[in-house]
Amino acid sequence: MTATVIHATSEKGGATKTTTSVNGAAALGLMGKRVLLVDFDPQFNATTACGVDPAEVPATIYEALHHKVKINEAIVKTPHGFDLVPASRDLTGFSDEVDREADSRYDHLKFALLPVVEDYDFIVIDAPPTLEIFTLNALAAATDILIPVQPAGFALGGMTEMVNTFASLVSSGINPNLRIAAVVMTMWDGRYKADNEEFAAIAKEFCEQRYVPYLDTHVRLSRHFKDAEDAGVPAVLHHQKNKRSPVHAYTKIFAQVFGDERA
């Protein structure tokens, strides 16, 4: 059985994509799933959030893309219950090296991952927010996308754009089997409850009109995420003993969307 390939994506920065990817990988690991996190961002934030220094690993996703190593040789065993393919700043050059006219320009990541898709239950891809070659490769490789949305007016435009991009990827044949797993509200600030709830109602109505799954479980804003990032540990693990921590919303979300009891 091949892996479910998840990409948390948004066309707006600051929507906690990397936080969602790292904690989603850890949450799936806590469920006993075999998980691979792939950092496909030249800023390599997912790599450092796992406590891995890209300067100290023998290979990264960049070398695997260029067939300098097999993807298996770039995998790092983390102590967090999942494996990692790290990124480094070298990946910046990938954008200039891709033949943008080639029919296969969006398939580089998908082909690089082929040797390991049967070794894992889930592969989680973290990529930059802008719709450039990195994100389009991630979307072409994915089976499912999660759309994290910050409860702010500008974010509604990003969510709309992402849903339209999804429709374009499916209709164009770039990834005809791609599905939107869910829209997830993140950075929920309790100090602005009324504004947040108004935005959530608009987002939910938008999703219902387009038959896009919307989750009522929200990820609250919390310093616990920054504490965990500084420690190089996924927040759902760093605050595992604190059952009241907002970080555990990710455990609930990933169990609901990708767990054994999912619809």
FENSULNOR-V838168 format. One record per residue. N is the residue number from 0. OMEGA is omega in radians with two decimals (999 if undefined). BURIAL is b if it has 9 or more other ideal C-beta (glycine too) atoms within 8 Angstrom, else e. Layout:
N OMEGA BURIAL
N OMEGA BURIAL
This chain:
0 -3.12 e
1 -3.06 e
2 2.86 b
3 -3.07 b
4 -3.02 b
5 3.01 b
6 3.03 b
7 -2.95 b
8 3.07 b
9 3.12 b
10 3.06 b
11 3.07 b
12 3.10 e
13 -3.11 e
14 3.09 b
15 3.10 b
16 -3.12 b
17 3.09 b
18 3.11 b
19 -3.11 b
20 -3.08 b
21 -3.12 b
22 3.03 b
23 3.10 b
24 3.14 b
25 3.13 b
26 3.10 b
27 3.08 b
28 3.10 b
29 3.09 b
30 -3.13 b
31 -3.13 e
32 3.03 e
33 -2.96 e
34 3.02 b
35 3.04 b
36 -3.13 b
37 3.08 b
38 -3.10 b
39 -3.12 b
40 -3.13 b
41 3.09 b
42 3.06 e
43 -3.13 b
44 3.11 b
45 3.12 b
46 -3.12 b
47 3.10 b
48 3.07 b
49 3.13 b
50 -3.11 e
51 3.08 b
52 -3.10 e
53 3.13 b
54 -3.06 e
55 3.12 e
56 -3.09 b
57 -3.10 e
58 3.12 b
59 3.12 b
60 -3.13 b
61 3.13 b
62 3.13 b
63 3.11 b
64 -3.11 b
65 3.08 e
66 3.04 e
67 3.02 e
68 2.99 b
69 -3.11 e
70 3.13 b
71 -3.11 e
72 3.13 b
73 -3.08 b
74 3.09 b
75 3.06 b
76 3.14 e
77 3.07 b
78 -3.00 e
79 3.13 b
80 3.07 b
81 3.09 b
82 -3.08 b
83 2.86 b
84 -3.05 b
85 3.01 b
86 3.05 b
87 -3.13 b
88 3.09 e
89 -3.09 e
90 3.12 b
91 -3.11 e
92 -3.10 e
93 -3.11 b
94 -3.13 b
95 -3.04 e
96 -3.11 e
97 3.04 b
98 -3.02 e
99 3.11 e
100 -3.08 e
101 3.12 e
102 -3.07 e
103 -3.01 e
104 3.14 b
105 -3.00 b
106 -3.05 b
107 -3.12 b
108 3.14 b
109 3.13 b
110 3.14 e
111 -3.09 b
112 -3.06 b
113 -3.10 e
114 -3.06 e
115 -3.06 b
116 3.11 b
117 3.14 e
118 -3.06 e
119 3.00 b
120 -3.12 e
121 2.97 b
122 -3.12 b
123 -3.09 b
124 3.03 b
125 -3.11 b
126 -3.12 b
127 -3.10 b
128 -3.05 b
129 -3.12 e
130 3.10 e
131 -3.00 e
132 3.14 b
133 -3.09 b
134 3.14 b
135 3.03 b
136 3.12 b
137 3.13 b
138 3.10 b
139 -3.13 b
140 -3.00 b
141 2.92 b
142 -3.07 e
143 3.03 b
144 2.97 b
145 3.13 b
146 3.05 b
147 -3.07 b
148 3.06 b
149 -3.10 b
150 3.12 b
151 -3.02 e
152 -3.10 e
153 -3.08 e
154 3.12 b
155 3.08 b
156 3.11 e
157 3.11 b
158 3.11 b
159 3.13 b
160 -3.11 b
161 3.10 b
162 3.10 b
163 3.09 e
164 3.09 b
165 -3.13 b
166 3.14 e
167 3.13 e
168 3.14 b
169 -3.06 b
170 -3.11 e
171 -3.13 e
172 3.10 e
173 3.04 b
174 -3.04 b
175 -3.10 e
176 -3.13 e
177 3.07 b
178 3.01 e
179 -3.12 b
180 -3.14 b
181 2.89 b
182 -3.05 b
183 3.10 b
184 3.14 b
185 3.14 b
186 -3.13 b
187 -3.05 b
188 -3.09 b
189 3.13 e
190 -3.11 e
191 -3.02 e
192 -3.09 e
193 3.13 e
194 3.14 e
195 -3.11 b
196 3.08 e
197 3.12 e
198 -3.13 b
199 3.13 b
200 3.11 e
201 -3.13 b
202 -3.13 b
203 3.12 b
204 3.10 e
205 -3.12 b
206 -3.14 b
207 3.13 b
208 -3.10 e
209 3.11 e
210 3.10 e
211 -3.14 b
212 3.11 b
213 -3.12 b
214 3.09 b
215 3.06 e
216 -3.11 b
217 3.09 b
218 -3.08 b
219 3.06 b
220 -3.10 e
221 3.06 e
222 -3.14 e
223 3.13 b
224 3.12 b
225 3.10 e
226 -3.11 b
227 3.12 b
228 3.13 b
229 -3.14 e
230 -3.11 e
231 -3.12 b
232 3.06 b
233 -3.04 b
234 -3.13 b
235 3.07 b
236 -3.11 b
237 3.14 b
238 -3.05 b
239 -3.08 e
240 3.12 e
241 -3.02 e
242 3.14 e
243 -3.13 e
244 3.10 b
245 -3.09 b
246 -3.06 b
247 2.99 b
248 3.13 b
249 3.09 b
250 3.14 b
251 -3.12 b
252 -3.08 b
253 3.04 b
254 -3.11 b
255 -3.03 b
256 -3.02 b
257 -3.13 b
258 -3.07 b
259 -3.09 e
260 -3.10 e
261 -3.13 e
262 999 e
